[in-house]
Amino acid sequence: MTSRPLPEIIWKKSSRCDLNNCVEVALLPDGSIGLRDSKNIDGGTLTFSPEGWTKFIGPIKGADDQGY
């Protein structure tokens, strides 16, 4: 995890999200993808390369396609 400040980043979360109990995702200036906890936005950011993000999110998207 990194603790670098990312003030100019546009963070997005699911419309199904419950107030501040979510993860937020953003495209970072260097082309990587950032992931953070909405209830602790200063707690650090996980960063993924585009390829790493695809591998990370693939099983999650597959579960959604199955109705989970």
C-alpha positions in Angstrom: 0.0 0.0 0.0 1.0 3.5 -0.6 0.2 6.6 1.5 0.8 9.2 -1.2 -1.9 11.9 -1.3 -4.2 11.8 -4.4 -6.2 15.0 -4.2 -6.9 15.5 -7.9 -8.2 12.0 -8.5 -11.9 11.4 -9.2 -12.9 8.4 -7.1 -16.0 6.3 -8.0 -18.0 3.8 -6.0 -21.0 1.6 -6.8 -24.5 3.1 -6.8 -25.3 0.1 -4.6 -22.9 1.3 -2.0 -24.1 2.0 1.6 -23.0 5.6 2.5 -19.3 5.2 3.6 -19.0 1.5 3.7 -17.6 0.9 0.3 -14.5 0.7 -1.8 -13.7 3.4 -4.2 -11.8 3.1 -7.5 -10.0 5.6 -9.6 -7.9 5.8 -12.7 -4.6 7.4 -11.6 -2.5 9.8 -13.7 0.1 7.2 -14.5 -2.5 4.8 -15.9 -2.7 2.6 -12.9 -5.9 1.9 -11.0 -6.3 2.9 -7.3 -8.5 1.2 -4.8 -9.3 2.6 -1.3 -11.7 2.3 1.6 -14.3 5.0 1.6 -14.5 5.2 5.4 -10.8 5.7 5.7 -9.7 7.6 2.6 -6.4 8.6 4.1 -5.6 5.1 5.2 -3.7 4.2 2.0 -4.4 3.2 -1.6 -3.8 -0.1 -3.3 -2.5 0.4 -6.8 -2.8 -2.0 -9.7 -1.4 -2.0 -13.2 -4.1 -2.3 -15.9 -3.1 -6.0 -16.3 -3.2 -6.6 -12.5 -6.6 -4.9 -12.2 -8.0 -7.2 -14.9 -6.7 -10.2 -13.1 -8.0 -8.9 -9.7 -11.5 -8.0 -10.9 -12.0 -10.9 -13.3 -13.2 -13.4 -10.6 -15.4 -10.7 -9.0 -17.1 -10.0 -12.3 -17.6 -13.7 -12.9 -19.3 -14.0 -9.6 -21.6 -11.1 -10.5 -22.5 -12.8 -13.8 -23.6 -15.9 -11.8 -26.0 -13.8 -9.7 -24.0 -13.7 -6.5 
